[in-house]
Amino acid sequence: MNASYGVRAFKRTITSCILAVSNSTILYFMRSHTKETQDELSPEHALEILIEGNERFVNNIKAHRNLLQQVNETSSGQFPFAAVLSCIDSRTSAELIFDQGLGDILSIRIAGNILNEDILGSMELACKIAGSKLIVVLGHTKCGAIEGACNNIVLGNITNLLKKISPAIEKETETTSNRNGSNRIFVENVATINVNLTVQKIKQQSALLAEMEQKKEIKIIGGLYDLDTGIVTFFNRE
């Protein structure tokens, strides 16, 4: 990693990062967010922090954190800057993918990163009560829930869960044959559509969050995590 990359990353994450340079090596010392640093963040800045964190993750550069210190710093309160709705897949931990620490992210996880009333309420709590500036709906490639839905799996309570992915399957019109879980392109297309539909549903079903976004107090955005590369691609960033 070169120095220019480190300076760029530092500028974007200055609210929670102390930079040290030793023998041309950039070291990141992350501190927990405070009420002041959380208040100073814009939704766009919050997104940039996640983008930079994912860049560190992909380049195998981990910010240094004193986790015990963060336990102490967050014991009296939390000031997370983002809420991430992601899948329960064991390979898609938002804190690791975005190289964040204790108190940084409110993590909401469910198979297929689907939306329901309780998850919507959790998002409202994250933004209106806890002060988060960003909501990310994060899908991923090779998603077992998406594959199951594409294969019309019927199995216990999984059946009703997978039905919530059906609208994304119906909207995928690019694939005309082999429309099942074995077709990787079809599955990824459905995963992307599922993310975008969930973003739309959040805005449609929560007047509170829609109003906050309209006032530019928060940003609601979707993205897809690539299991092969570790890269998160965000959709419709503007």
VEXMARZA-539562 format. One record per residue (C-alpha): x, y, z; residue number from 1. Coordinates in steps of 0.02 Angstrom, whole numbers, plus 50000, padded with zeros to 5 digits. Layout:
@X = X | Y = Y | Z = Z | i = NUM
...
***
This chain:
@X = 50000 | Y = 50000 | Z = 50000 | i = 1
@X = 50069 | Y = 50170 | Z = 49954 | i = 2
@X = 50066 | Y = 50330 | Z = 50057 | i = 3
@X = 49941 | Y = 50418 | Z = 49943 | i = 4
@X = 49813 | Y = 50280 | Z = 49975 | i = 5
@X = 49840 | Y = 50298 | Z = 50162 | i = 6
@X = 49816 | Y = 50487 | Z = 50159 | i = 7
@X = 49657 | Y = 50468 | Z = 50055 | i = 8
@X = 49588 | Y = 50339 | Z = 50176 | i = 9
@X = 49634 | Y = 50448 | Z = 50324 | i = 10
@X = 49541 | Y = 50597 | Z = 50255 | i = 11
@X = 49384 | Y = 50494 | Z = 50234 | i = 12
@X = 49389 | Y = 50413 | Z = 50406 | i = 13
@X = 49467 | Y = 50555 | Z = 50504 | i = 14
@X = 49329 | Y = 50552 | Z = 50635 | i = 15
@X = 49384 | Y = 50384 | Z = 50703 | i = 16
@X = 49560 | Y = 50357 | Z = 50640 | i = 17
@X = 49733 | Y = 50404 | Z = 50701 | i = 18
@X = 49870 | Y = 50381 | Z = 50573 | i = 19
@X = 50047 | Y = 50327 | Z = 50607 | i = 20
@X = 50186 | Y = 50314 | Z = 50478 | i = 21
@X = 50337 | Y = 50204 | Z = 50509 | i = 22
@X = 50461 | Y = 50150 | Z = 50375 | i = 23
@X = 50335 | Y = 50195 | Z = 50237 | i = 24
@X = 50202 | Y = 50085 | Z = 50318 | i = 25
@X = 50033 | Y = 50162 | Z = 50353 | i = 26
@X = 49954 | Y = 50104 | Z = 50515 | i = 27
@X = 49773 | Y = 50137 | Z = 50561 | i = 28
@X = 49726 | Y = 50153 | Z = 50744 | i = 29
@X = 49537 | Y = 50154 | Z = 50754 | i = 30
@X = 49440 | Y = 50226 | Z = 50901 | i = 31
@X = 49257 | Y = 50203 | Z = 50941 | i = 32
@X = 49138 | Y = 50336 | Z = 50879 | i = 33
@X = 49072 | Y = 50464 | Z = 51001 | i = 34
@X = 48912 | Y = 50566 | Z = 50996 | i = 35
@X = 49013 | Y = 50710 | Z = 50924 | i = 36
@X = 49094 | Y = 50611 | Z = 50783 | i = 37
@X = 48929 | Y = 50527 | Z = 50742 | i = 38
@X = 48840 | Y = 50695 | Z = 50731 | i = 39
@X = 48976 | Y = 50764 | Z = 50616 | i = 40
@X = 48959 | Y = 50622 | Z = 50491 | i = 41
@X = 48856 | Y = 50646 | Z = 50334 | i = 42
@X = 48772 | Y = 50496 | Z = 50251 | i = 43
@X = 48897 | Y = 50510 | Z = 50109 | i = 44
@X = 49044 | Y = 50509 | Z = 50229 | i = 45
@X = 48972 | Y = 50357 | Z = 50317 | i = 46
@X = 48968 | Y = 50267 | Z = 50150 | i = 47
@X = 49147 | Y = 50316 | Z = 50113 | i = 48
@X = 49201 | Y = 50241 | Z = 50279 | i = 49
@X = 49127 | Y = 50074 | Z = 50227 | i = 50
@X = 49205 | Y = 50085 | Z = 50054 | i = 51
@X = 49377 | Y = 50119 | Z = 50128 | i = 52
@X = 49353 | Y = 49979 | Z = 50254 | i = 53
@X = 49311 | Y = 49857 | Z = 50115 | i = 54
@X = 49467 | Y = 49914 | Z = 50020 | i = 55
@X = 49571 | Y = 49873 | Z = 50173 | i = 56
@X = 49486 | Y = 49704 | Z = 50189 | i = 57
@X = 49518 | Y = 49659 | Z = 50007 | i = 58
@X = 49700 | Y = 49713 | Z = 50023 | i = 59
@X = 49721 | Y = 49614 | Z = 50185 | i = 60
@X = 49756 | Y = 49774 | Z = 50282 | i = 61
@X = 49673 | Y = 49770 | Z = 50451 | i = 62
@X = 49653 | Y = 49927 | Z = 50555 | i = 63
@X = 49727 | Y = 49911 | Z = 50728 | i = 64
@X = 49599 | Y = 49911 | Z = 50866 | i = 65
@X = 49617 | Y = 49889 | Z = 51052 | i = 66
@X = 49458 | Y = 49788 | Z = 51074 | i = 67
@X = 49463 | Y = 49794 | Z = 51264 | i = 68
@X = 49477 | Y = 49982 | Z = 51254 | i = 69
@X = 49328 | Y = 49985 | Z = 51135 | i = 70
@X = 49230 | Y = 49879 | Z = 51259 | i = 71
@X = 49264 | Y = 50012 | Z = 51390 | i = 72
@X = 49229 | Y = 50156 | Z = 51271 | i = 73
@X = 49061 | Y = 50086 | Z = 51219 | i = 74
@X = 49003 | Y = 50021 | Z = 51388 | i = 75
@X = 48905 | Y = 50179 | Z = 51427 | i = 76
@X = 48831 | Y = 50202 | Z = 51253 | i = 77
@X = 48845 | Y = 50163 | Z = 51069 | i = 78
@X = 48854 | Y = 50283 | Z = 50922 | i = 79
@X = 48849 | Y = 50174 | Z = 50765 | i = 80
@X = 48862 | Y = 50262 | Z = 50598 | i = 81
@X = 48779 | Y = 50128 | Z = 50490 | i = 82
@X = 48652 | Y = 49988 | Z = 50494 | i = 83
@X = 48683 | Y = 49840 | Z = 50378 | i = 84
@X = 48549 | Y = 49714 | Z = 50329 | i = 85
@X = 48642 | Y = 49560 | Z = 50268 | i = 86
@X = 48621 | Y = 49372 | Z = 50249 | i = 87
@X = 48656 | Y = 49248 | Z = 50389 | i = 88
@X = 48789 | Y = 49165 | Z = 50279 | i = 89
@X = 48942 | Y = 49135 | Z = 50388 | i = 90
@X = 49054 | Y = 49214 | Z = 50257 | i = 91
@X = 48967 | Y = 49383 | Z = 50255 | i = 92
@X = 49002 | Y = 49466 | Z = 50422 | i = 93
@X = 48981 | Y = 49653 | Z = 50392 | i = 94
@X = 49104 | Y = 49699 | Z = 50530 | i = 95
@X = 49241 | Y = 49598 | Z = 50445 | i = 96
@X = 49198 | Y = 49642 | Z = 50265 | i = 97
@X = 49202 | Y = 49828 | Z = 50306 | i = 98
@X = 49343 | Y = 49818 | Z = 50436 | i = 99
@X = 49242 | Y = 49898 | Z = 50575 | i = 100
@X = 49249 | Y = 49879 | Z = 50763 | i = 101
@X = 49137 | Y = 49874 | Z = 50916 | i = 102
@X = 49001 | Y = 50006 | Z = 50913 | i = 103
@X = 49022 | Y = 50051 | Z = 50729 | i = 104
@X = 48886 | Y = 49949 | Z = 50641 | i = 105
@X = 48713 | Y = 49891 | Z = 50688 | i = 106
@X = 48705 | Y = 49721 | Z = 50606 | i = 107
@X = 48538 | Y = 49648 | Z = 50551 | i = 108
@X = 48551 | Y = 49472 | Z = 50481 | i = 109
@X = 48425 | Y = 49355 | Z = 50402 | i = 110
@X = 48434 | Y = 49226 | Z = 50263 | i = 111
@X = 48420 | Y = 49309 | Z = 50093 | i = 112
@X = 48431 | Y = 49484 | Z = 50172 | i = 113
@X = 48242 | Y = 49495 | Z = 50159 | i = 114
@X = 48130 | Y = 49627 | Z = 50239 | i = 115
@X = 47992 | Y = 49608 | Z = 50366 | i = 116
@X = 47906 | Y = 49719 | Z = 50493 | i = 117
@X = 48027 | Y = 49680 | Z = 50634 | i = 118
@X = 48179 | Y = 49716 | Z = 50525 | i = 119
@X = 48100 | Y = 49878 | Z = 50467 | i = 120
@X = 48073 | Y = 49927 | Z = 50649 | i = 121
@X = 48254 | Y = 49885 | Z = 50687 | i = 122
@X = 48309 | Y = 50001 | Z = 50547 | i = 123
@X = 48200 | Y = 50141 | Z = 50614 | i = 124
@X = 48276 | Y = 50115 | Z = 50786 | i = 125
@X = 48451 | Y = 50116 | Z = 50709 | i = 126
@X = 48426 | Y = 50284 | Z = 50624 | i = 127
@X = 48299 | Y = 50379 | Z = 50727 | i = 128
@X = 48354 | Y = 50322 | Z = 50899 | i = 129
@X = 48535 | Y = 50263 | Z = 50884 | i = 130
@X = 48583 | Y = 50398 | Z = 50758 | i = 131
@X = 48649 | Y = 50294 | Z = 50613 | i = 132
@X = 48672 | Y = 50392 | Z = 50451 | i = 133
@X = 48668 | Y = 50248 | Z = 50328 | i = 134
@X = 48566 | Y = 50092 | Z = 50291 | i = 135
@X = 48647 | Y = 49961 | Z = 50180 | i = 136
@X = 48554 | Y = 49812 | Z = 50108 | i = 137
@X = 48695 | Y = 49691 | Z = 50071 | i = 138
@X = 48667 | Y = 49538 | Z = 49963 | i = 139
@X = 48802 | Y = 49419 | Z = 49908 | i = 140
@X = 48848 | Y = 49300 | Z = 49768 | i = 141
@X = 48817 | Y = 49113 | Z = 49784 | i = 142
@X = 48679 | Y = 49146 | Z = 49911 | i = 143
@X = 48600 | Y = 48983 | Z = 49972 | i = 144
@X = 48434 | Y = 49068 | Z = 50008 | i = 145
@X = 48427 | Y = 49140 | Z = 49832 | i = 146
@X = 48474 | Y = 48971 | Z = 49759 | i = 147
@X = 48339 | Y = 48888 | Z = 49863 | i = 148
@X = 48208 | Y = 49010 | Z = 49804 | i = 149
@X = 48263 | Y = 48986 | Z = 49623 | i = 150
@X = 48243 | Y = 48798 | Z = 49650 | i = 151
@X = 48070 | Y = 48819 | Z = 49728 | i = 152
@X = 48124 | Y = 48730 | Z = 49886 | i = 153
@X = 47981 | Y = 48676 | Z = 50000 | i = 154
@X = 48044 | Y = 48634 | Z = 50174 | i = 155
@X = 47969 | Y = 48681 | Z = 50342 | i = 156
@X = 47973 | Y = 48866 | Z = 50386 | i = 157
@X = 48104 | Y = 48895 | Z = 50251 | i = 158
@X = 47963 | Y = 48890 | Z = 50123 | i = 159
@X = 47881 | Y = 49052 | Z = 50180 | i = 160
@X = 48048 | Y = 49138 | Z = 50199 | i = 161
@X = 48097 | Y = 49097 | Z = 50020 | i = 162
@X = 47930 | Y = 49158 | Z = 49955 | i = 163
@X = 47987 | Y = 49334 | Z = 49997 | i = 164
@X = 48122 | Y = 49315 | Z = 49863 | i = 165
@X = 47995 | Y = 49264 | Z = 49729 | i = 166
@X = 47963 | Y = 49444 | Z = 49669 | i = 167
@X = 48148 | Y = 49459 | Z = 49624 | i = 168
@X = 48139 | Y = 49296 | Z = 49526 | i = 169
@X = 47987 | Y = 49358 | Z = 49431 | i = 170
@X = 48073 | Y = 49521 | Z = 49387 | i = 171
@X = 48225 | Y = 49432 | Z = 49316 | i = 172
@X = 48180 | Y = 49424 | Z = 49131 | i = 173
@X = 48355 | Y = 49414 | Z = 49058 | i = 174
@X = 48371 | Y = 49226 | Z = 49082 | i = 175
@X = 48257 | Y = 49126 | Z = 48967 | i = 176
@X = 48319 | Y = 48950 | Z = 49005 | i = 177
@X = 48394 | Y = 48855 | Z = 49150 | i = 178
@X = 48307 | Y = 48968 | Z = 49275 | i = 179
@X = 48363 | Y = 48876 | Z = 49431 | i = 180
@X = 48493 | Y = 48878 | Z = 49568 | i = 181
@X = 48625 | Y = 48793 | Z = 49462 | i = 182
@X = 48635 | Y = 48942 | Z = 49344 | i = 183
@X = 48758 | Y = 49060 | Z = 49428 | i = 184
@X = 48717 | Y = 49209 | Z = 49317 | i = 185
@X = 48531 | Y = 49188 | Z = 49350 | i = 186
@X = 48561 | Y = 49173 | Z = 49538 | i = 187
@X = 48670 | Y = 49329 | Z = 49542 | i = 188
@X = 48543 | Y = 49427 | Z = 49440 | i = 189
@X = 48407 | Y = 49377 | Z = 49562 | i = 190
@X = 48518 | Y = 49423 | Z = 49710 | i = 191
@X = 48547 | Y = 49597 | Z = 49637 | i = 192
@X = 48362 | Y = 49623 | Z = 49600 | i = 193
@X = 48318 | Y = 49561 | Z = 49774 | i = 194
@X = 48432 | Y = 49694 | Z = 49851 | i = 195
@X = 48359 | Y = 49833 | Z = 49745 | i = 196
@X = 48180 | Y = 49779 | Z = 49783 | i = 197
@X = 48219 | Y = 49778 | Z = 49969 | i = 198
@X = 48289 | Y = 49955 | Z = 49959 | i = 199
@X = 48128 | Y = 50010 | Z = 49872 | i = 200
@X = 48020 | Y = 49921 | Z = 50001 | i = 201
@X = 48109 | Y = 50007 | Z = 50145 | i = 202
@X = 48067 | Y = 50177 | Z = 50071 | i = 203
@X = 47888 | Y = 50125 | Z = 50031 | i = 204
@X = 47847 | Y = 50040 | Z = 50195 | i = 205
@X = 47932 | Y = 50159 | Z = 50317 | i = 206
@X = 47871 | Y = 50338 | Z = 50310 | i = 207
@X = 47994 | Y = 50380 | Z = 50448 | i = 208
@X = 48148 | Y = 50322 | Z = 50352 | i = 209
@X = 48084 | Y = 50393 | Z = 50187 | i = 210
@X = 48065 | Y = 50564 | Z = 50269 | i = 211
@X = 48239 | Y = 50554 | Z = 50347 | i = 212
@X = 48315 | Y = 50514 | Z = 50177 | i = 213
@X = 48217 | Y = 50653 | Z = 50094 | i = 214
@X = 48290 | Y = 50773 | Z = 50222 | i = 215
@X = 48463 | Y = 50700 | Z = 50183 | i = 216
@X = 48482 | Y = 50644 | Z = 50364 | i = 217
@X = 48514 | Y = 50465 | Z = 50306 | i = 218
@X = 48553 | Y = 50369 | Z = 50149 | i = 219
@X = 48477 | Y = 50200 | Z = 50101 | i = 220
@X = 48581 | Y = 50100 | Z = 49978 | i = 221
@X = 48605 | Y = 49923 | Z = 49914 | i = 222
@X = 48760 | Y = 49824 | Z = 49875 | i = 223
@X = 48824 | Y = 49651 | Z = 49830 | i = 224
@X = 48969 | Y = 49560 | Z = 49911 | i = 225
@X = 49072 | Y = 49446 | Z = 49799 | i = 226
@X = 49121 | Y = 49287 | Z = 49891 | i = 227
@X = 49263 | Y = 49256 | Z = 49768 | i = 228
@X = 49349 | Y = 49425 | Z = 49781 | i = 229
@X = 49290 | Y = 49503 | Z = 49945 | i = 230
@X = 49236 | Y = 49659 | Z = 49850 | i = 231
@X = 49074 | Y = 49750 | Z = 49889 | i = 232
@X = 48992 | Y = 49837 | Z = 49741 | i = 233
@X = 48869 | Y = 49972 | Z = 49790 | i = 234
@X = 48719 | Y = 50012 | Z = 49680 | i = 235
@X = 48649 | Y = 50183 | Z = 49635 | i = 236
@X = 48773 | Y = 50282 | Z = 49741 | i = 237
@X = 48711 | Y = 50450 | Z = 49679 | i = 238
***
